[in-house]
């Protein structure tokens, strides 16, 4: 019975010694460390990178759409965003959507979603994000807005006879 008590007191004193040793180690580490980032009262401080916006998510894909509209729809699939409806967009959005999709932008990535969308639209358009409803749209930059006389000026340069060779894809 004396041996059991002796073993119990030895184990207890050994356990107390470990607690004291660990406490001293932690207190020495906090005293020795000049930087509060590494250890603070026994806890390590972990710094997380700032949260990225959803438009900074990186996308990789091959776009097959024929028009910019089809390409935008394909790019936005799976991102959580969608194109804004007709009532919430610039009245001139059709000018962008009807453009043929540029072949040199078919292979996308790794790029941030916002960068991809802005590059596709071009410098004549400003991307507009609705973060609440997660909608994307574009507005024509003021310098590129169509003026009332622009359409008539362009149509007056077409030679008589129904159009030029350029409109049929040829050269003059």
Secondary structure, DSSP 8 states (H G I E B T S, - for coil): -HHHHHHHHHHHHHHHHHHHHHHHHHHHHHHH-S-TTT-BTTB----------GGG-EEEEE---SBHHHHHHHHHTTTT-EE--GGGS-TTHHHHHTSB--GGGSEEEEEEHHHHHHHHH-TTEEEEEETTTTEEEEEE-GGG---TTHHHHHHHTS-TTT--TGGGT---
